[in-house]
C-alpha cells in the first residue's frame, strides 16, 4: 500500500501522540512506516489500521507489547487467508468446503479437502483455520478429520494428534 500520511497526520487521525508512535516503532516494530527521500516517516492505510487495533487492545487493558503481538498475528492471518499461498484454495475456502462435506456426511469429500489443504498449506494453518472451525459441526467428525489429515500427509506423527483422535485398531 502506498504510504501517504506524515506522522503529524497520523497523530491527528488516530489521537496517538507522535512520540508514542515512534516508541511503538522502536520497541515493537509496529507500525512499519516507509521513509521519504528526506528521511521522514510515511504511513499507509494499513499502518493506520494497525495503530487503531493497538489502541483498541490497550483500551481493553492489554499491555502494549502483547497488543503489538496480537496485531501482528492478526495481520499475518489475514495475509494467509487472503490467498497468499502456494496455489490451490485459501484456508477459508477449504474450511467452507470441509464444513459442507461434514454436514452432508461425505467423508470422502472431507478427506479430499484435507489432502488438498495439507498439500498447499502448512499443517498448523490447516489445523487452526480449516479443521478447528469444522469441529463445531460435530465432535464425532473431528478425531477422524485429524487422523485423515495426518494419514493423507504420509506422516505418522502421533504427537500432532490428541490421544482421543487416534482411532482404535
N, C-alpha and C positions, 0 to 999 in steps of 0.2 A: 504494500500500500504506500502511496506517496506520502511523504512527511510534509506537512503544511502548516503546523502550528508552532509558534515560538513558546518558550517556557512561560512568558507573561500571558499569552492567550490561553494556555492550558490552565494556568493558575486561575484565570477569570472564569473559564468554563467549568472547572471541577471544584474550585474552592480549596484546593490543596496548595499550600504555600510552595513557592519555587525552591526554598531551602529544603523542604521535606521531599520534594521530587528528586532533588539532587542526592539526598541521603538514601532514598529508596534505590535509586540507580546504583549508587556505590555499594550499599550493603547487600541488596537483594537482586541486583541486576534486573530490576523491573521499575519502570518501563525501560525499553531499549531504544532511545531516540537516535535518529540519524544525526549527522553533523553537516552543517552548511560549509561552504568553502572557507568561510571565516571562522569556523570552529563553533558556531552557535548550535545549540540543541534544536532539532526539528522533530516534532511529534506527529504521528499518524493517527487516524481514527481508531485503529486497533490499540494504540498506546493509550488513548483516552478511555477506551472501554476497560482496559486493564487497570487503569487508575481508579475508575469508578468501582470496579469489582473489589479492589483493595479497600476502598472507603467503606463499602458495604460490609465486608468481613470485619474490619476494625470496629465499625459501629456496633456490631453484634458481639464484641468482646474478644475477637480472635487476635492474638498477638501479631504484629506486622510481619514478623519472619514467617509465621505459619500461613498468614494470609497470602504472602507472596508465593509460597509453595503451592497453595491451592489454586491461585490464579494461573500459575504456570502449568500445573497439571491439567486444568480445565482447557487451557489453550491447546495443549498437546492432544488432548482427547478430541477436541473439535477438528484439529488438523487431520487426525486419523480417520474419523468418521466422515469427514467431508470428501473422502475419496482419494486422499494422498496415500495410495498403497500400490503394491506391485501388480496391478491388473486385477481383473475379476471384480466382484461386487464389494461394496463397502461393508463394514461390520454392521452398520444399521440395516442395510438391505438384507444381509444374511440373517440377522435377528428376526426381522419380519417374516422371512421365508421359513425359518425354523418354527416360529410360533404357529404359522399356518399348517405346517406339516404335523406338528404335535396335536393341534386341535382336531385335525382330521384323522388322527391316529395312523398316519402314514410314516412308519419308522424308516422305510427305505429312502423316502424323500428327505427325512431328517438327517439320515446318515450321509446322503449326498451333500446336503448343505454344510454339515460339519466337516466333511472331507474337503470341500471347496474352501471353507474358512481356514482350515489348517494349512492348505497348500498356499494360500495367499497372505495370511496374516500370522503374526507371532501367536504362540499358544496363549500367552497371557491375555492378549486382546480378544481372542475367541472366547476364552473362559469368562472374562469380565463383561464383554459387550454383546456377545451372541448367546451364550448359554445362561448366564445369570438372569437376564430378563425373562427367558423362557421357563425358568424354574417355577415361576408363579402359576404356570398353566397346570402343572400337576407334579407333585413331588415324586410320583411314580416314574415319570419320564426322565427326571434329572440324572439319576445314577446311570441309567442306560445311555443317556446322551453323553455324559462324561466318558464312560467306558468306550463308546463308539468313536469319540474324537481321538482318544489315545490309541485305540486299536487301528483306526484309519491312518494314523501317522506312522505306523510301523514301529513305534517306540513302546516299550513296556515299562514306563516309569511309574511304578506304583506310588511313589512319593507324591505325585501330582494328584492322585485320586484320594478322596476321603475313604476311610475304611468301609463305610456303608455303600460306596459306589462300585466296589469290586463284586461282580456277580458271582454267585456260588456255582461251583463246578459239579 
